[in-house]
Amino acid sequence: MRKLQSRRTFLGGISAAAAAIGLTERPATAGGDQPLAILGGKPVRRHGFSHWPIIGENDERAWMEVLRKGRWCRMNGDYADRFEHEWARMLGAPHCIAVANGTSALITSLGVLGIGPGDEVLVPPYTFVATINAVLVHHALPVFVDIDPETFQIDARLLESAITEHTACILPVHIGGSAADLDTILAVAAKHKLPVVEDACQAHLGEWKHRKLSTLGDLGCFSFQASKNLNSGEGGAILTHDDRLAQECRSFQNNGRGTGGVAYARNGANLRMTEFQAALIAQQLTRLEEQSRRREQNAAYLTTLLREIPGITPARMYDGCTRNAYHLYMLRYDRSHFEGLPRSRFLKALSAEGIPCSGGYSPLYQEPFLKTTLQSRAFQAIYSPKRLADYLERIHCPANDRLCEEAVWFTQTMFLGPRSDMDQIAEAVRKIQKHAGNLARA
């Protein structure tokens, strides 16, 4: 009689066979042989991702404390002061100035550096419009420096060639939560004696060589707007190691008020954070580290899956980026590996499979608002026609334009759930690739 296999031998044989066909690496797909959902098939995912914001009893309690105390303005409260202290401690900076929103942080930072009419500020074209508006508010010119398409960040190797006698500041953006090439940026800035303002509005707890983003330049700016990883609906903050700049920021965001008996020390605006914002953001802060770790773990796993799919290229991080905040998970889509399927159709198909996505930014420097601003009475009075014409000739960014046609984004809330969520994202992409020909012909 044939000897019966032991349970261990039997299971070992199954495991070996499974490993040979890759079943142990990820769950078996459920929808690969299904028609695409956009063509009437069953979607890969039928329920939503993690909701946002996440609200706890501590949030409600802090909000009601502010309400009942009746001291809603930070000038007679203490919640904003307490948040500033805690955020500065977490980031390793001596000074934090809380403000109304991320745009206010940028406006204040440029204001205290004296950026004004005639100046040029080096910026990336791949960013949210607030980065540019902060420069224009001071009647300076945002000079767009093309991007590194592999990382989605400003190409720091191009900064030197963009500097002119009018350059007054470098304003890199840590887009998506990953770090720009700060070693190169800071070296160029030091060589030309230029201040650096880090736009870290999407980079809460992100790092460059184990130092928190926002703390390596002269000033660093955050946003706490509703979509951000640290959220109080609106809100912002400025970080700095410089005592003088910190004092100037406090004055600027408080209508230029002075200290030591001086009523008004400088120009400024009312850009103060409210006590409601401060109390809420301080409570949201208690969950930030755990949420950040989960985003990182899920994003790292998704990257291993997507790298196996031809035509899908996740954004690369610079070697110095020791922590990515993953406000956005960004990748490039190559239609040639999807039967020529346009990105717009790919995005619609992915959404139909239950995977929310977007194509990211459009070419910002080509938006009509920029020319409208340059044609305004103020800019026409400050800049000669030749200066403006030369400026418009200098700001073409072909790498950015290509990226704007290839980019695909997933938002941070999609990375707060279980690892299986990542399997479904990858499964949906593979499903679309398998049936791309049918969709392209539909």
C-alpha positions as CSV (number, residue, x, y, z in Angstrom):
1,M,0.0,0.0,0.0
2,R,1.3,3.5,-0.9
3,K,2.4,5.4,2.2
4,L,0.2,8.4,3.0
5,Q,1.9,11.8,2.9
6,S,2.3,13.6,6.2
7,R,0.5,16.9,6.6
8,R,3.8,18.8,6.6
9,T,5.0,17.1,3.4
10,F,1.6,17.7,1.8
11,L,1.5,21.4,2.8
12,G,5.2,21.8,1.8
13,G,4.4,20.6,-1.6
14,I,1.5,23.0,-2.0
15,S,3.7,25.9,-0.8
16,A,6.4,25.0,-3.3
17,A,4.0,24.8,-6.2
18,A,2.3,28.1,-5.1
19,A,5.7,29.8,-4.9
20,A,6.5,28.6,-8.4
21,I,3.6,30.4,-9.9
22,G,3.8,33.5,-7.6
23,L,0.7,32.8,-5.5
24,T,2.5,33.5,-2.2
25,E,3.5,37.0,-3.2
26,R,0.0,38.4,-3.4
27,P,-3.7,37.3,-3.2
28,A,-5.1,35.7,-6.3
29,T,-6.8,38.3,-8.5
30,A,-10.6,38.3,-8.7
31,G,-11.2,40.5,-11.6
32,G,-8.5,39.9,-14.2
33,D,-10.7,37.8,-16.4
34,Q,-13.8,40.0,-15.9
35,P,-14.6,42.6,-18.6
36,L,-13.6,46.1,-17.6
37,A,-16.1,47.9,-15.3
38,I,-16.3,50.8,-17.7
39,L,-17.5,48.3,-20.4
40,G,-20.1,46.8,-18.1
41,G,-18.0,44.3,-16.1
42,K,-17.7,43.9,-12.3
43,P,-15.4,46.5,-10.7
44,V,-12.4,45.3,-8.7
45,R,-13.5,47.3,-5.7
46,R,-17.0,48.2,-4.7
47,H,-16.5,50.2,-1.5
48,G,-14.6,53.4,-0.8
49,F,-11.2,54.0,0.8
50,S,-10.6,55.4,4.2
51,H,-12.7,58.5,5.0
52,W,-11.1,61.8,5.7
53,P,-10.9,63.6,8.1
54,I,-10.7,61.0,10.9
55,I,-12.5,62.5,13.9
56,G,-12.0,61.3,17.5
57,E,-13.4,62.3,20.8
58,N,-10.3,64.3,21.5
59,D,-11.1,66.6,18.5
60,E,-14.6,67.2,19.7
61,R,-13.5,67.8,23.3
62,A,-10.8,70.4,22.3
63,W,-13.2,72.2,19.9
64,M,-15.8,72.5,22.6
65,E,-13.2,73.8,25.1
66,V,-12.4,76.7,22.8
67,L,-16.1,77.4,22.2
68,R,-17.0,77.5,25.9
69,K,-14.0,79.5,27.0
70,G,-15.0,82.3,24.5
71,R,-11.4,83.2,23.7
72,W,-11.5,82.4,20.0
73,C,-8.8,84.8,18.8
74,R,-5.2,83.7,19.4
75,M,-4.4,87.2,20.8
76,N,-6.2,86.3,24.1
77,G,-5.9,82.5,24.0
78,D,-3.2,79.9,24.3
79,Y,-4.1,77.0,22.0
80,A,-2.1,78.4,19.1
81,D,0.9,79.0,21.4
82,R,0.7,75.4,22.6
83,F,0.5,74.0,19.0
84,E,3.5,76.1,17.9
85,H,5.6,74.7,20.7
86,E,4.6,71.1,19.9
87,W,5.0,71.3,16.1
88,A,8.4,73.0,16.5
89,R,9.5,70.2,19.0
90,M,8.4,67.4,16.6
91,L,10.3,69.0,13.7
92,G,13.4,69.9,15.6
93,A,13.2,73.7,15.0
94,P,13.4,76.4,17.7
95,H,10.6,78.5,16.1
96,C,7.1,77.9,14.8
97,I,4.7,80.6,13.8
98,A,1.1,79.4,13.2
99,V,-0.8,81.2,10.5
100,A,-4.2,81.1,8.7
101,N,-3.2,78.7,5.9
102,G,-0.3,77.5,3.8
103,T,-0.6,80.5,1.4
104,S,-0.3,82.8,4.3
105,A,2.9,81.0,5.4
106,L,4.4,81.5,2.0
107,I,3.3,85.2,1.8
108,T,4.7,85.9,5.2
109,S,8.0,84.1,4.5
110,L,8.6,86.0,1.3
111,G,7.5,89.2,3.0
112,V,10.0,89.1,5.8
113,L,12.8,88.3,3.3
114,G,12.0,91.6,1.6
115,I,10.9,90.0,-1.7
116,G,9.3,92.7,-3.8
117,P,8.9,94.6,-7.1
118,G,11.7,93.7,-9.6
119,D,12.8,90.5,-7.8
120,E,12.7,87.0,-9.2
121,V,12.0,83.9,-7.3
122,L,13.0,80.5,-8.6
123,V,10.1,78.0,-8.4
124,P,9.1,74.7,-9.9
125,P,6.3,74.6,-12.5
126,Y,4.9,71.4,-11.0
127,T,3.1,72.7,-7.9
128,F,-0.1,74.1,-6.6
129,V,-0.9,77.6,-7.7
130,A,-0.5,79.0,-4.2
131,T,3.3,78.8,-4.5
132,I,3.1,81.1,-7.5
133,N,0.5,83.4,-6.1
134,A,2.6,84.1,-3.0
135,V,5.3,85.4,-5.3
136,L,2.9,87.5,-7.4
137,V,1.3,89.0,-4.3
138,H,4.7,90.7,-3.6
139,H,4.8,91.9,-7.3
140,A,7.9,89.7,-7.9
141,L,8.3,87.3,-10.9
142,P,8.1,83.5,-10.4
143,V,10.8,82.1,-12.6
144,F,9.9,78.5,-13.5
145,V,12.8,76.0,-13.4
146,D,11.9,72.7,-15.2
147,I,11.4,69.5,-13.3
148,D,13.1,66.1,-13.0
149,P,10.4,63.8,-14.4
150,E,11.6,60.8,-12.5
151,T,11.1,62.4,-9.1
152,F,8.4,65.0,-10.0
153,Q,10.6,67.6,-8.2
154,I,12.3,70.7,-9.3
155,D,15.5,69.8,-11.3
156,A,18.1,71.4,-9.0
157,R,20.8,70.9,-11.7
158,L,19.1,73.7,-13.7
159,L,19.0,76.3,-10.9
160,E,22.4,77.8,-11.6
161,S,21.5,78.6,-15.2
162,A,18.2,80.3,-14.1
163,I,19.9,82.8,-11.7
164,T,20.2,86.4,-12.8
165,E,21.1,89.7,-11.1
166,H,17.4,89.9,-10.1
167,T,17.2,86.5,-8.4
168,A,16.3,87.1,-4.8
169,C,15.1,83.7,-3.5
170,I,14.9,79.9,-4.2
171,L,11.5,78.4,-3.4
172,P,11.6,74.6,-3.9
173,V,8.4,72.5,-3.3
174,H,8.5,69.1,-1.7
175,I,5.7,67.9,-4.0
176,G,3.6,65.0,-2.9
177,G,5.6,64.7,0.4
178,S,8.8,63.6,-1.2
179,A,11.9,65.8,-0.8
180,A,13.4,68.0,-3.5
181,D,17.2,67.6,-3.9
182,L,18.1,69.8,-1.0
183,D,21.9,69.1,-1.1
184,T,22.1,70.7,-4.5
185,I,19.6,73.4,-3.8
186,L,21.3,74.6,-0.6
187,A,24.7,74.5,-2.2
188,V,23.6,76.7,-5.1
189,A,21.9,79.0,-2.6
190,A,25.0,79.3,-0.5
191,K,27.2,80.0,-3.5
192,H,25.0,82.9,-4.7
193,K,24.0,84.0,-1.1
194,L,20.3,83.4,-1.8
195,P,17.7,82.5,0.9
196,V,15.8,79.3,0.6
197,V,12.1,79.0,1.5
198,E,10.9,75.3,1.6
199,D,7.4,74.8,0.5
200,A,6.6,71.8,2.6
201,C,2.9,72.2,2.5
202,Q,2.5,68.6,1.4
203,A,5.4,67.1,3.4
204,H,4.3,66.7,7.0
205,L,7.1,64.6,8.8
206,G,9.0,64.2,5.5
207,E,12.8,64.1,5.8
208,W,16.0,64.8,4.1
209,K,18.9,62.8,5.5
210,H,16.9,62.3,8.7
211,R,16.2,66.0,9.2
212,K,12.6,67.2,8.9
213,L,11.6,69.0,5.8
214,S,11.0,72.7,6.4
215,T,14.0,72.9,8.8
216,L,16.9,73.0,6.3
217,G,16.2,76.2,4.5
218,D,15.9,79.7,6.0
219,L,12.2,79.3,6.3
220,G,9.8,76.3,5.8
221,C,6.1,76.5,5.2
222,F,3.2,74.0,5.9
223,S,-0.5,73.9,5.1
224,F,-3.1,72.2,7.2
225,Q,-5.9,72.6,4.6
226,A,-8.6,69.9,4.6
227,S,-6.9,67.5,2.1
228,K,-3.6,67.6,3.9
229,N,-2.1,64.8,6.1
230,L,-2.4,67.1,9.1
231,N,-5.8,68.8,8.8
232,S,-7.7,71.6,10.5
233,G,-9.8,72.6,7.5
234,E,-7.5,75.6,7.0
235,G,-4.3,76.6,8.8
236,G,-0.5,76.9,8.2
237,A,2.8,77.2,9.9
238,I,6.3,78.6,9.4
239,L,9.4,77.0,10.8
240,T,12.8,78.6,11.2
241,H,16.1,78.4,13.1
242,D,16.7,82.2,12.7
243,D,15.6,84.3,15.7
244,R,15.3,87.5,13.7
245,L,13.2,85.9,10.9
246,A,11.0,84.3,13.5
247,Q,10.3,87.7,15.1
248,E,9.7,89.3,11.7
249,C,7.2,86.5,10.8
250,R,5.3,87.0,14.1
251,S,5.0,90.7,13.4
252,F,4.1,90.3,9.7
253,Q,1.2,87.8,10.3
254,N,-0.1,90.1,13.1
255,N,-0.6,93.2,11.1
256,G,3.0,94.3,11.7
257,R,2.6,94.7,15.4
258,G,5.8,95.2,17.4
259,T,7.0,94.3,20.8
260,G,8.4,96.2,23.8
261,G,6.0,99.1,23.5
262,V,6.3,99.5,19.7
263,A,2.8,99.6,18.3
264,Y,3.6,98.7,14.7
265,A,7.1,97.6,13.7
266,R,6.6,96.9,9.9
267,N,4.1,96.3,7.2
268,G,2.0,93.1,7.5
269,A,-1.4,91.6,7.4
270,N,-3.9,89.7,9.6
271,L,-2.8,86.1,8.8
272,R,-3.3,84.7,12.3
273,M,-4.4,81.2,13.0
274,T,-7.6,81.0,15.1
275,E,-7.9,79.2,18.4
276,F,-10.4,76.8,16.9
277,Q,-7.9,75.8,14.2
278,A,-5.1,75.4,16.7
279,A,-7.0,73.2,19.1
280,L,-8.1,71.0,16.3
281,I,-4.7,70.6,14.7
282,A,-3.1,69.8,18.0
283,Q,-5.5,66.9,18.4
284,Q,-5.0,65.7,14.9
285,L,-1.3,65.8,15.6
286,T,-1.6,63.0,18.1
287,R,-2.4,60.6,15.3
288,L,0.0,61.9,12.6
289,E,3.0,59.6,13.3
290,E,0.9,56.4,13.3
291,Q,-0.9,57.5,10.1
292,S,2.4,58.4,8.5
293,R,3.9,55.0,9.1
294,R,0.9,53.3,7.6
295,R,1.1,55.5,4.5
296,E,4.8,54.7,4.1
297,Q,4.3,50.9,4.5
298,N,1.4,50.8,2.1
299,A,3.1,53.0,-0.4
300,A,6.3,50.9,-0.3
301,Y,4.2,47.7,-0.9
302,L,2.3,49.3,-3.8
303,T,5.5,50.3,-5.4
304,T,6.8,46.7,-5.4
305,L,3.5,45.7,-7.2
306,L,3.4,48.5,-9.7
307,R,7.1,48.2,-10.7
308,E,6.1,44.8,-12.2
309,I,3.6,46.3,-14.6
310,P,5.2,47.6,-17.9
311,G,4.3,51.2,-18.6
312,I,3.7,52.1,-14.9
313,T,6.6,54.0,-13.3
314,P,6.3,55.2,-9.7
315,A,8.0,58.4,-8.8
316,R,11.6,57.9,-7.7
317,M,12.9,59.4,-4.4
318,Y,16.3,61.0,-4.2
319,D,18.8,59.1,-2.1
320,G,18.7,61.9,0.5
321,C,14.9,61.5,1.1
322,T,14.9,59.4,4.2
323,R,11.1,59.7,4.7
324,N,8.4,60.4,2.2
325,A,5.2,61.9,3.7
326,Y,3.1,60.5,0.8
327,H,0.5,63.2,0.6
328,L,0.3,62.0,-3.0
329,Y,1.4,58.8,-4.5
330,M,2.6,59.8,-8.0
331,L,3.4,57.7,-11.0
332,R,3.9,58.0,-14.8
333,Y,1.7,56.2,-17.3
334,D,3.1,55.1,-20.7
335,R,0.3,54.6,-23.1
336,S,2.5,52.5,-25.4
337,H,2.2,49.6,-23.0
338,F,-1.6,49.9,-22.9
339,E,-2.4,49.5,-26.6
340,G,-2.1,53.3,-27.0
341,L,-4.9,54.0,-24.6
342,P,-5.0,57.7,-23.8
343,R,-4.3,58.6,-20.2
344,S,-7.8,60.2,-19.9
345,R,-9.4,56.8,-20.8
346,F,-7.0,55.0,-18.4
347,L,-8.1,57.3,-15.6
348,K,-11.8,56.8,-16.3
349,A,-11.3,53.1,-16.4
350,L,-9.4,53.0,-13.2
351,S,-12.1,55.1,-11.5
352,A,-14.7,52.7,-12.8
353,E,-12.9,49.9,-11.1
354,G,-13.3,51.6,-7.8
355,I,-9.9,53.2,-7.6
356,P,-10.1,57.1,-7.3
357,C,-7.3,58.8,-9.3
358,S,-6.4,62.0,-11.1
359,G,-4.0,63.3,-13.7
360,G,-2.5,65.9,-11.4
361,Y,-1.4,69.4,-12.3
362,S,-1.7,71.1,-15.7
363,P,1.2,73.2,-17.0
364,L,0.9,76.1,-14.5
365,Y,3.0,78.6,-16.3
366,Q,0.7,78.3,-19.3
367,E,-2.4,79.1,-17.4
368,P,-4.1,82.4,-18.5
369,F,-3.9,83.9,-15.0
370,L,-0.2,84.5,-15.3
371,K,-0.4,86.7,-18.4
372,T,-3.4,88.5,-16.9
373,T,-1.4,89.3,-13.9
374,L,1.6,90.5,-16.0
375,Q,-0.8,92.8,-17.9
376,S,-2.2,94.3,-14.8
377,R,-1.6,98.0,-14.0
378,A,0.8,97.3,-11.2
379,F,3.1,94.9,-13.1
380,Q,3.0,97.1,-16.2
381,A,4.2,100.0,-13.9
382,I,7.0,97.9,-12.4
383,Y,8.4,96.0,-15.4
384,S,9.3,97.2,-18.8
385,P,7.7,95.6,-21.9
386,K,11.2,94.1,-22.7
387,R,11.6,92.7,-19.3
388,L,8.3,91.0,-19.4
389,A,8.8,89.7,-22.9
390,D,12.2,88.3,-21.9
391,Y,10.7,86.7,-18.8
392,L,8.0,84.9,-20.9
393,E,10.7,83.5,-23.2
394,R,12.7,82.1,-20.3
395,I,10.0,80.1,-18.5
396,H,9.3,77.2,-21.0
397,C,9.5,73.8,-19.2
398,P,9.3,70.9,-21.7
399,A,10.0,68.2,-19.1
400,N,7.1,69.5,-17.0
401,D,4.8,69.6,-20.0
402,R,5.5,65.9,-20.7
403,L,5.0,65.0,-17.1
404,C,1.6,66.8,-17.1
405,E,0.5,64.4,-19.9
406,E,1.7,61.2,-18.1
407,A,1.2,61.7,-14.4
408,V,-1.3,59.7,-12.3
409,W,-2.0,60.5,-8.7
410,F,-3.5,58.6,-5.7
411,T,-4.3,60.6,-2.6
412,Q,-3.0,60.0,0.9
413,T,-6.4,58.8,2.3
414,M,-6.1,55.7,0.0
415,F,-3.0,54.6,2.1
416,L,-4.6,54.5,5.5
417,G,-6.4,51.2,5.1
418,P,-5.2,47.5,5.0
419,R,-2.5,46.2,2.7
420,S,-5.2,44.5,0.7
421,D,-6.2,47.9,-0.6
422,M,-2.9,48.1,-2.4
423,D,-3.4,44.7,-4.0
424,Q,-6.7,46.0,-5.4
425,I,-5.1,49.1,-6.9
426,A,-2.5,47.0,-8.6
427,E,-5.1,44.4,-9.7
428,A,-7.2,47.2,-11.3
429,V,-4.2,48.5,-13.2
430,R,-3.3,45.0,-14.5
431,K,-6.9,44.4,-15.5
432,I,-6.9,47.6,-17.5
433,Q,-3.7,46.6,-19.2
434,K,-5.0,43.2,-20.1
435,H,-8.2,44.6,-21.7
436,A,-6.7,47.9,-23.0
437,G,-7.2,46.8,-26.6
438,N,-10.9,46.3,-26.0
439,L,-11.2,49.7,-24.4
440,A,-9.2,51.5,-27.1
441,R,-11.6,50.0,-29.7
442,A,-14.8,50.7,-27.8
